């Protein structure tokens, strides 16, 4: 595994949620998902009720996460990671289920029905924004 891939996995482990991107009926879409990383692969937990997993299954997807909205005070770097690869439905092991932690009870008022997907990354990128001003800092300048 390359240094960039190891760094991306380390950063991804700092946040619990990200966004999976693919297309559904020839239109692009993003969906929120809970993630864990096991053996260099990204495992996702999503709500089955939306049917988004069907668009992801067997397709190439992008999964991204970041720390952009963590309330950091501008002294630490902002980062984003992106994993692109083939996505397959899986049955997680007991250990993997424990790593996911508790699931939400409801999604948009419906009972949460989990479905699990695994992304085998073919392409991994890490981007960082260092030394930028936060929105609050910029408002004081303006």
C-alpha positions in Angstrom: 0.0 0.0 0.0 1.4 3.4 -0.9 2.0 6.2 1.5 -0.9 8.2 0.1 -3.3 5.2 0.6 -2.1 4.7 4.2 -2.6 8.4 4.9 -6.1 8.4 3.3 -7.1 5.4 5.5 -5.7 7.1 8.6 -7.7 10.3 7.8 -10.8 8.4 7.0 -10.7 6.7 10.4 -11.0 10.2 12.0 -14.6 10.7 10.8 -17.6 8.4 10.8 -19.6 9.6 7.7 -18.9 10.5 4.1 -20.7 10.5 0.8 -20.8 7.9 -1.9 -21.2 9.1 -5.5 -22.5 7.1 -8.5 -25.2 7.4 -11.0 -28.8 6.3 -10.8 -30.9 6.2 -14.0 -28.0 8.0 -15.8 -28.1 10.9 -13.3 -25.3 11.5 -10.8 -26.2 11.5 -7.1 -24.6 11.5 -3.7 -25.7 9.6 -0.6 -24.5 9.8 3.0 -23.0 6.6 4.4 -21.3 5.4 7.6 -17.9 3.9 6.9 -15.1 1.8 8.4 -11.9 0.7 6.8 -10.9 -3.0 7.1 -7.8 -4.4 5.3 -7.5 -1.4 3.0 -11.1 -1.7 1.9 -13.9 0.8 2.7 -17.0 -0.8 4.1 -20.2 1.3 4.0 -23.5 1.1 5.9 -26.5 2.7 4.3 -30.3 2.6 4.6 -31.7 -0.1 2.3 -35.0 1.8 2.1 -33.7 4.4 -0.4 -32.5 1.8 -2.9 -29.2 3.6 -3.4 -27.3 0.4 -2.7 -28.8 -1.1 -5.9 -27.2 1.7 -8.0 -23.8 1.1 -6.2 -23.8 -2.7 -6.5 -21.4 -3.8 -9.2 -20.6 -0.2 -10.2 -17.6 2.0 -9.9 -18.3 4.5 -7.2 -16.5 7.3 -5.5 -16.5 7.7 -1.7 -15.3 10.8 -0.1 -15.0 12.2 3.4 -13.5 15.3 4.9 -13.1 17.4 8.1 -14.4 20.6 6.5 -17.3 20.9 8.9 -15.6 20.0 12.2 -15.7 23.4 13.8 -11.9 23.6 13.7 -10.5 27.0 14.4 -8.3 27.3 11.3 -5.0 26.3 13.1 -5.1 22.8 11.7 -5.2 21.7 8.1 -8.4 20.8 6.4 -8.4 17.6 4.4 -10.5 15.5 2.1 -10.0 11.9 0.9 -11.5 10.1 -2.1 -11.6 6.4 -2.8 -12.7 5.2 -6.3 -13.4 1.6 -7.0 -15.8 -1.2 -7.6 -18.6 -1.6 -5.1 -20.2 -4.9 -4.0 -22.8 -5.8 -1.4 -21.4 -7.8 1.6 -22.4 -9.4 4.8 -20.1 -7.9 7.5 -18.5 -10.0 10.2 -19.4 -9.7 13.8 -16.2 -7.7 14.4 -17.0 -5.4 11.5 -20.5 -4.8 12.8 -19.0 -3.8 16.2 -16.6 -1.4 14.4 -19.6 0.3 12.8 -21.1 1.0 16.2 -24.8 1.6 16.9 -27.0 2.2 13.9 -29.6 5.1 13.8 -33.1 4.1 14.7 -34.8 6.1 12.0 -34.0 7.6 8.6 -36.4 10.2 7.4 -39.0 8.8 9.8 -38.6 5.2 8.6 -37.0 2.4 10.6 -33.4 2.1 9.6 -32.8 -1.1 7.6 -29.0 -1.5 7.1 -27.3 -2.7 3.9 -23.5 -3.1 3.7 -21.3 -2.4 0.7 -17.5 -2.8 0.2 -15.4 -0.6 -2.1 -12.2 -2.1 -3.5 -10.2 1.1 -4.1 -8.4 1.4 -7.4 -7.7 5.1 -7.0 -7.1 7.0 -3.7 -6.5 10.7 -3.3 -5.8 13.0 -0.3 -6.1 16.7 -0.5 -5.2 19.2 2.2 -5.9 22.9 2.6 -3.2 24.5 4.8 -3.1 28.1 6.1 -6.5 29.1 4.8 -8.8 31.5 6.5 -12.0 30.3 8.1 -15.3 31.9 7.2 -15.4 33.6 10.6 -11.9 35.0 10.0 -12.9 36.3 6.6 -16.1 38.0 7.9 -13.9 40.0 10.4 -11.7 41.1 7.5 -14.6 42.2 5.4 
